[in-house]
Amino acid sequence: MSAHDDLNTANAKAARAAGWPELTGSPKQIPWATTARTNKIYELVDADITDLERDRYREVVLRETSAAVWLDSRDQPWQVRYWGGLTQAERDALMTSGGSAAAGPAE
């Protein structure tokens, strides 16, 4: 096993323990995408935001279960995955509320 394989395996184990949704994709994509997703979550956790915002952002970011999407966005900031994880109603609500992301989904 390579160092990358070890890292991917450790990230998959941690993701399962944290209750994150399983990723979908090819057997080659999923381990790599799991590490890409973990890296994005670490970026989010390290961001200068409130705990309420962090929890909300993480919930939205983890909605994405496509390994291909995680791989395609691995070099983009975590905010890209957040915006991509919002429903259209949530985006509309953010645009009309002045951008209070921690407010949660639109009613």
Number of C-alpha atoms within 10 A of each C-alpha: 5 7 8 12 12 11 15 20 16 14 21 22 12 14 17 11 9 9 8 14 12 16 21 15 15 11 9 9 16 22 21 22 27 26 22 21 26 19 15 23 19 12 13 21 16 10 12 9 12 11 11 12 18 18 15 17 25 17 15 18 23 18 16 20 19 16 23 17 16 24 17 11 16 18 10 11 12 22 14 12 24 20 15 16 18 18 13 12 12 18 18 14 19 19 12 10 11 8 12 12 19 15 14 16 16 12 6
